Amino acid sequence: MARSTQLLLACLVYVCFQTLSLVSAGRQRYQILSAGDEAMLQGTWSSGSGRVVTGAGFFDPRTRSFTPPNVPGTAYSFTRDGFWEFAKYRVTPNPRKPQCITSQLIWQHGSYLLHSNGTIQLYPIAREGAQLLTSSCEEDGGNTRPEEMYDVSEEYTKVDTWIDLHHGVPSAAIRLTDAWGNRSPMLWKIYDPPMMLPTDAMYLEYIGIP
């Protein structure tokens, strides 16, 4: 009995030691990004399982249509020379009508500035982004709601990055924090260089033509 207790204690000590070692290793590269760290920001970062990814697999700019992923999530892509792209798939249940599920798909791209104080500002290209809202219930519009233009600038006061275990593999992660202290989901780097559509404006604007 005493020997079993000793073995159990030894195992617990070993597990605690390994956990602390992993945590320590994961935090060794913790850093708050600021101007000059664009190379560390470069890549495609995706939440959760990584199923939501920027690029042509999510949004087709020729038909301005979406390909919904299997699961919801968020993704950002950044280049080291100041461009970004955003993809989001959100599913919202209706507590009053459990059979009615609303989904939201968003895509946009543009340029960004990473400042010396750690603030990052994301500037979308006007009238290029897209949003699509759909519902599983006909009384809520069904799947017939038209695609809308979407260009919303974003600003975050902090971008912090570190190395942590993701599905058992050490991976780079970031979080974006806004001025109110709200933090984005943990985003994992899944591509570097990033998976992106062209960073320049992709549409021509004709003034006075309907």
matplotlib code that plots the C-alpha trace (Angstrom):
import matplotlib.pyplot as plt

x = [0.0, 2.8, 4.7, 1.5, 1.1, 4.8, 4.4, 1.2, 2.9, 5.9, 3.6, 1.8, 5.1, 6.2, 3.0, 3.2, 6.8, 6.0, 3.0, 5.1, 7.8, 5.4, 3.8, 7.2, 8.3, 5.1, 5.5, 9.2, 8.3, 5.4, 5.5, 3.2, 3.7, 4.4, 5.8, 8.7, 7.1, 5.2, 7.2, 5.9, 2.4, 2.6, 0.5, -3.0, -4.4, -7.6, -9.7, -10.7, -10.2, -8.9, -11.7, -12.4, -9.6, -9.2, -8.7, -10.6, -11.9, -14.0, -15.0, -15.1, -14.6, -15.8, -19.3, -19.2, -20.3, -19.3, -18.4, -19.5, -17.0, -18.1, -17.9, -18.0, -14.9, -12.8, -9.6, -7.2, -4.4, -1.5, 1.4, 4.6, 4.2, 0.9, -2.0, -4.7, -7.8, -10.7, -13.1, -15.9, -18.6, -21.0, -24.1, -26.7, -29.6, -32.9, -34.0, -37.7, -37.5, -34.9, -35.5, -34.5, -30.7, -29.2, -25.8, -23.5, -20.6, -18.3, -15.2, -13.1, -9.6, -7.4, -4.3, -3.1, -0.8, 1.0, 2.0, 4.8, 2.4, 1.1, -2.2, -3.1, -5.6, -7.2, -8.5, -10.8, -10.9, -14.3, -17.2, -15.2, -16.1, -19.2, -21.7, -24.3, -27.1, -29.2, -31.8, -33.1, -36.7, -38.7, -40.5, -37.1, -36.2, -34.9, -31.7, -32.8, -31.3, -29.0, -25.3, -24.4, -21.3, -19.3, -16.4, -15.9, -12.6, -11.2, -8.8, -7.1, -5.0, -2.9, -1.8, -0.1, 1.6, 3.1, 3.8, 1.4, 0.2, -2.5, -3.7, -0.5, 1.8, 3.7, 2.1, 2.1, -1.0, -2.3, -5.1, -6.4, -7.7, -9.9, -10.1, -12.8, -10.6, -12.6, -10.3, -10.7, -10.8, -7.3, -6.1, -3.6, -1.1, -2.0, -0.3, 2.9, 3.0, -0.7, -3.5, -5.0, -6.8, -5.1, -4.3, -5.0, -8.5, -10.3, -13.3, -13.6, -16.0, -18.0, -19.4, -23.0, -23.6, -26.4]
y = [0.0, 2.4, 1.6, 2.3, 5.6, 6.5, 5.6, 7.7, 10.7, 10.3, 10.2, 13.4, 15.2, 14.1, 15.3, 18.7, 19.1, 18.4, 20.7, 23.5, 22.9, 23.1, 26.3, 27.8, 26.9, 28.2, 31.6, 32.1, 33.8, 35.8, 39.2, 42.3, 43.3, 46.9, 48.7, 46.7, 43.3, 42.9, 39.8, 38.1, 39.1, 37.7, 34.6, 33.3, 33.0, 31.0, 30.2, 26.8, 23.9, 26.2, 25.4, 29.1, 30.4, 33.5, 33.3, 32.0, 28.9, 31.2, 34.1, 34.1, 37.7, 37.0, 35.9, 37.6, 34.4, 32.5, 28.9, 28.2, 26.1, 23.1, 24.9, 28.6, 30.6, 33.6, 34.1, 37.0, 37.1, 39.7, 40.4, 41.9, 44.8, 46.1, 44.2, 42.2, 40.0, 38.9, 36.0, 35.2, 32.5, 32.9, 30.8, 32.1, 30.0, 31.5, 30.6, 31.2, 29.2, 26.5, 25.4, 28.8, 29.3, 32.5, 32.5, 35.4, 35.3, 38.2, 38.9, 42.0, 43.1, 46.2, 47.7, 47.9, 50.0, 48.6, 51.5, 51.9, 51.8, 48.4, 49.6, 48.1, 49.8, 47.8, 49.9, 48.1, 48.8, 50.6, 48.8, 45.6, 43.6, 41.4, 40.1, 37.5, 36.8, 33.7, 31.9, 28.4, 29.6, 31.0, 33.6, 35.1, 35.4, 31.9, 31.7, 34.5, 37.5, 39.3, 39.8, 43.2, 45.3, 45.4, 47.7, 48.2, 49.5, 47.8, 49.0, 47.0, 48.4, 45.2, 42.2, 39.6, 36.5, 33.4, 29.7, 27.2, 23.6, 23.3, 19.7, 18.6, 20.6, 23.8, 26.5, 30.3, 32.0, 35.6, 37.5, 41.0, 43.2, 46.3, 49.5, 48.1, 45.1, 42.6, 39.9, 38.0, 34.2, 32.6, 32.6, 30.0, 30.5, 27.9, 29.3, 31.4, 33.0, 33.7, 32.3, 35.5, 36.9, 39.7, 42.6, 45.4, 46.6, 44.0, 46.0, 49.1, 51.8, 53.6, 56.9, 57.6, 54.1, 52.2]
z = [0.0, 1.0, -2.3, -4.3, -2.6, -3.3, -6.9, -7.2, -5.6, -7.9, -10.9, -9.7, -9.2, -12.7, -14.3, -12.4, -13.4, -17.1, -17.0, -15.5, -18.1, -20.9, -19.6, -19.0, -22.5, -24.0, -22.3, -23.1, -26.4, -25.0, -26.5, -27.0, -30.6, -31.7, -34.7, -36.2, -35.3, -38.5, -39.4, -36.2, -37.1, -40.7, -41.4, -41.3, -37.8, -37.2, -34.1, -32.8, -35.2, -38.0, -40.4, -41.1, -43.3, -45.4, -49.2, -52.2, -50.3, -48.1, -50.4, -54.2, -55.4, -59.0, -57.9, -54.5, -52.9, -49.8, -49.2, -45.5, -43.5, -41.5, -38.2, -37.2, -36.4, -37.2, -39.2, -39.8, -42.3, -42.2, -44.4, -43.2, -45.6, -44.1, -45.6, -43.9, -44.6, -42.4, -42.5, -40.0, -39.9, -37.0, -36.1, -33.7, -32.4, -31.5, -27.9, -28.8, -32.0, -31.6, -35.2, -36.5, -36.8, -38.2, -39.8, -40.6, -43.1, -43.3, -45.5, -46.0, -46.6, -46.6, -45.0, -41.4, -39.2, -36.2, -34.0, -31.5, -28.6, -29.6, -31.1, -34.5, -36.9, -39.7, -42.6, -45.1, -48.8, -49.2, -50.8, -51.3, -48.2, -48.1, -45.5, -45.9, -43.3, -43.7, -41.6, -41.6, -41.2, -44.1, -41.9, -41.1, -44.8, -45.3, -47.5, -49.8, -48.1, -50.5, -50.0, -48.5, -48.8, -45.6, -44.8, -41.1, -39.7, -36.6, -33.9, -31.1, -28.3, -27.9, -29.9, -27.8, -29.1, -27.5, -28.2, -26.7, -27.3, -30.0, -30.6, -28.8, -31.1, -30.1, -32.1, -32.3, -31.0, -30.8, -29.2, -30.1, -27.3, -28.0, -26.1, -23.7, -22.7, -24.8, -26.1, -29.3, -29.3, -29.3, -32.9, -34.1, -36.9, -39.5, -42.6, -43.1, -45.7, -45.3, -47.3, -48.9, -51.9, -53.8, -51.4, -53.9, -54.8, -56.9, -58.2, -60.4, -59.3, -62.0, -60.8, -62.1, -63.5, -61.6]

ax = plt.figure().add_subplot(projection="3d")
ax.plot(x, y, z, "-o")
ax.set_aspect("equal")
plt.show()
